[in-house]
Amino acid sequence: MRTAEIQRTTAETAIVVSVNLDGTGSYAVSTGIGFLDHMLEQLSRHSLIDLKVECKGDLHVDQHHTTEDTGIAIGEAVAKALGDKRGIARYGSAYSPMDETLSRVALDISGRPYLVWKAEFTTPRLGEMDTELFQHWFHSFAGAAGITLHAECLYGENNHHVIESLFKGLARALRIAVEIDPRKGDAIPSTKGTLGAKGTSTE
């Protein structure tokens, strides 16, 4: 079982995250931000990655630290559960329609964190969550997980649909990328023979 637990404590947040990459999409999420909880539940359900998140953050200040640190902790847990990445598909992509909205997400579990983000919102908040923080969560997750991540809303009008389609697209792309490909055996999917730590140069 490819599982991991991360405990991350700072002066701003205290977080415990656990993941099971070979799960069924079960979740228990509590960040103190209702809309973020909803998105992380979508991430778990549609990736089939079991996810537990318990975060106590300085929400009396704002939502920035809680959003950022949950992205980091979940990314670190995914990276830890992947280990040396032997046998994984490595690449994943998905189109995610939601009513009038269509999003596209593509990713590479490369060890080279990078985010390309193309999505805009016409309201400053969804529920109680600042919409400017959605990009920040994706950036934090990609950096901690060591993933090259491209997330783009191709078109859409409803702000809720836009961000939910992006989270679901990320989930579906992750599901593909973390799967073990039986044709690869235990080979590391790189001509260099390694997919190293975050920030390393591997192809």
N, C-alpha and C positions, 0 to 999 in steps of 0.2 A: 504494500500500500504506500503510495506516494503522499505522505502527510507531513505537515510541519506546524509548529506553533511559534509565534513571535510574541514576546512581551516587550513593550516599548514604553518607557516612563521618562517624561521630561517635566520641567516646571509648568508646562502648558497642558499636557495630556498624559493620561495613563491608559494604555491600550493593551488588550490581549486579543490576538487573532489566531485562529486555527483554520487550516484548509486540508481538504482531502481531494486531490486531483482526480481520483477514480471514484468519486461519489455519485450521488443521485440528484444533486441540486437541492439538498436540504440546507436550511439556514436558520440562524438565530442572531439577529443583528440589533444592536442598540448603541447609537452614537449620540443621542440627544437631539439630533436633527431629523425630523420625521421624513422629509423628502429624501435626504441622503440614505436613510434606512431603506426606503422604497427602491431606490436605484440599486443599492447593494443586494437587495433581495432579488431583483431582476438579474443582476450579474450572476448570482449563484444558480438560480433556477434554470437559466438558459445556457449556462456553461456546463452544467452538471457537476460543478465543483462545490462540494460541501463547504460552507463558510460560517464561521462563528466570529462575531466581532462584538467586543464589549469595550466601549470608550467612555471615559470620563474626562471631559475637556473644559477649558475655560470659556464656556459659552457666555458668561457674563461680560466678557471682553468683546468677542465676536465669534463667527463660525470658521474663521480662517485656519486656526491651528488644528481644530478637530478634523476639518476636511483634508488638509494637507497630511496630517499624521496618519489618518486611516488609509489614505492612498499609499503612503510609504510602508506601513505595516503589512497591508495586504500584498503589496508588491514583493516585499521581503519574504513573506510566507510562501508565495508562489515560487519564487526563485529557489528557496531552500528545499521545497518539496520536489522540484525538478532535478535537484542534484547536479550530476554532470551532463544531464540532458540526453543520455544514451537512448536511441531508438525513437525519439519523438519526431513527429511530423515537422516541427519547427515553424513552418509558415501556416498562417490561417487568414481567411478573409470571409466577409459576409456582407450581403446587402440586407438591410433591415427596414421593411416597410411598416408604417404605422399610420393608417388612414391616409391623410394627404401628404404625409412626410415619408421621405426615403433617405436613408443614410447608408454610407459605405465605410466599413472598417477593415483595414488590412494590417497585419503585424508579422514580425519576425522575432522569434526568441533568439536573439543574436548575441547578447552580451553587450550590445552597443545601444544604450538608451537614447531615444530620440522621439520627439512628438511633433507631428504635423497636425494642426488643429484648424478645421475650417467649419465653423458653426457660429451663428449669430443669434442673439436673443433680443426680443423687442420689449421685454419687461425686466426690471431689476431684480425681481424675486419670483420664485415659484414656491408656494407655501411660505415657509419662513426662511427658505434658503436663497442666498444671493446667487444669481445666475453667473456672475463672473467667476465663481468658485468651481464651476464644472470643469473648465479647462485646467484649472490648477490641480484638481483631483487626478485627471488623466495624466498630467505631467508628472505628478508625484508617483503615481503607480508605475508608469513606464520607466522612470528613472530607477526606482527601487527594484523592479523586476528584471531590469536589463533588457527591455523590449524596445524595438523600433516599432512605433505605433503611428499609423495614419488614420485619423478619424475625421470624416467629412459628412456634413448634412448636404445632400445634393439639392433638396428642396423641401419646403415645409412651412407651415404658417403657425400652427399651434406650438407654443413654447414647450409645453409638457411633452408633446409628441416628439419634438426635436431631440430633447435630451434623453428621453426614454429609448428612442430608436438607436441612439448612439451607445447607450449602455448595453442594450440587447445585441447590437452589432459586435461590440467588444466581447460579450459573452460567447456568442456563436463562433467568432474567430478564435478565441482562446480554446474553446472546446476542440476545434480542429487541430490547433497547433500543439497542444499538450498531449494529444493522443499518441499512444505507442503504435508505430507502423510495423506490422509483423514482417514486412519485407526487409526492414532495416536491421532486424536482429538487435544486437546491443551496440551497433555502430553509432558514433557521434555524428550528427548530420552536418559535417563541415569538412571541406577538403584539407583544412589545417589539422584535423584530428582533435580539435578542442573547440568548445564554445565556453569561453572563459568568464571570468568575473565581470561585473559591470564596468564599462568603460574601456575594456580591452579591445584590441583590433582583431576580429576573427571573421572569416568569410565562409 
